[in-house]
Amino acid sequence: MGILDSFSEFIQTMGFVNLTWGHILMIGVACLLIYLAVKKGFEPLLLVPIGFGMLLANIPMSGIMNPPVMELGPDGIPMVKEIGGLLYYLFQGDALGIFPPLIFLGIGAMTDFGPLIANPKSLLLGAAAQIGVFMTFWGALFMGYSPAEAASIGIIGGADGPTAIFLSTRLAPHLLGPIAVAAYSYMALVPIIIPPVAKLFTTKAERQIMMKQLKPVSKTTKIVFPIVTAIIVSLVLPSATPLIGMLMLGNLFKECGAVDRLSDTAQNALINIVTIFLGTTVGATATAEAFLNWKTIGIFILGAVAFACGTGGGVLLAKLMNLFTKERINPLIGAAGVSAVPMAARVVQKMGAKENPKNFLLMHAMGPNVSGVIGTAVAAGILLTLFG
C-alpha cells in the first residue's frame, strides 16, 4: 500500500467525512443542553454529563458505544475479536439496572423524611401526583405505542430520572435515550413548568394560605420509618424492591447515627461517581439514528403532558382535602408531589412567599416531595409487574 493509499484510507476514517446532518443536529442539541446547564443552572449535575455523552456518541467513527465483536477461538470458546467502546461497557450499569438503585441509595442518604412523617396526609399528595404517570400511559397507548413503551413513557410524569431509566431498560430499552433525556430535561425545567400549572388550578387566596409549623419527629421514628417502609412496599410490590430498598437503606444510613462514614460516602462520593457514569452513558444512547424520528417527538410531547398532569393532580387533591380537614392546606404544596427533590419544594416555597411574604412552605412541601419519590417507585413497580 502506497503513501497515497494510506492517506486516502486515513481520510475515510475521519469523522468529518462521515458527518451527516443528523449528527450535526444532535451535536447541536448536546451543546444546547450543556449551555442550559452551565449558563441557566438547569440541573447541571445531570445535563452536563448527559449533553457531553450525547456529543461523544454522535461523533462518526468514534465507536464509543460499539459493542465488542466476538468470534469462536480454536477450542470453540468465544473470544473478543474487537474491543467495544468505553461507554458501551459503562452503559451496562444502566442496562443491568445497577446505577439507578445506587442513585436512590444516595438520594435516601440525603433525604429527610421528617416532614412526611410529621404530616402523613402529604403522602396522599405525592400519590396524587402519579396521576400524570397513568394518564400519560393511556395517552401513549392511544397514540399507538405498545403497553411496555407506554409504561416507560408514562413514568416521565413522576419527574424521577433514575426511575425512568430503571423502568425503560426493562420494558423499552430501545427508547431509553429519548425517555431519559426527556425525563431529565423536564426535571431541569421544574421552575418553568410548575408555576403556571399550579396557578391555573388555584386562586390567589388559596396560594396565601398559611400552614402551622410541623411537629418534631423523634429519632426512633425516623429510624423505624425506612425499615417499615421497605418491608411493606417490598412485600406488596417485590419488583419495586431495588429502588425502594436502596432508597430506604440510604435513609437508614443517615438517620441511625451509627454509620456516618457510610452515610457520607452514599450522599457524596458514591452518588457523584454514579451520576457521572449514568448521565454520560444515558446521553450516549441519544444517537441521531435513535433520536430523530416521530416516536421520539411523541415521547417529548407526552412527557410534558405527564409532568403537567402530575403537578395538577397534587394541587387538585390538596384543594379537595381542604373540604374535609380542619387545618387548611395550601394547595401549592401539592405541586411538589412530583419527585424532583428538592427543586420542586423550593419552587413551591418561592411561589408561596411571593403571594404572602410571611408564608414558609418549604418544609410542608418537602412532605409531598419525598412521598413523590416513593410514589414514583411504587408506580414503576406496578407497571413493571403488569408489563414486565
Secondary structure as UniProt FT lines:
FT   HELIX           3..12
FT   HELIX           15..18
FT   HELIX           21..39
FT   HELIX           44..57
FT   TURN            60..61
FT   TURN            64..65
FT   STRAND          69..72
FT   TURN            74..75
FT   STRAND          78..82
FT   HELIX           86..95
FT   TURN            96..97
FT   HELIX           99..110
FT   HELIX           114..118
FT   TURN            120..121
FT   HELIX           122..128
FT   TURN            129..130
FT   HELIX           131..142
FT   TURN            143..144
FT   HELIX           147..154
FT   HELIX           155..158
FT   HELIX           161..171
FT   HELIX           173..175
FT   HELIX           176..188
FT   HELIX           190..200
FT   HELIX           204..207
FT   HELIX           219..236
FT   HELIX           238..240
FT   HELIX           241..256
FT   HELIX           260..265
FT   HELIX           266..270
FT   HELIX           271..284
FT   HELIX           288..291
FT   HELIX           294..321
FT   TURN            322..324
FT   HELIX           331..337
FT   TURN            341..342
FT   HELIX           343..355
FT   TURN            357..358
FT   HELIX           362..387
//
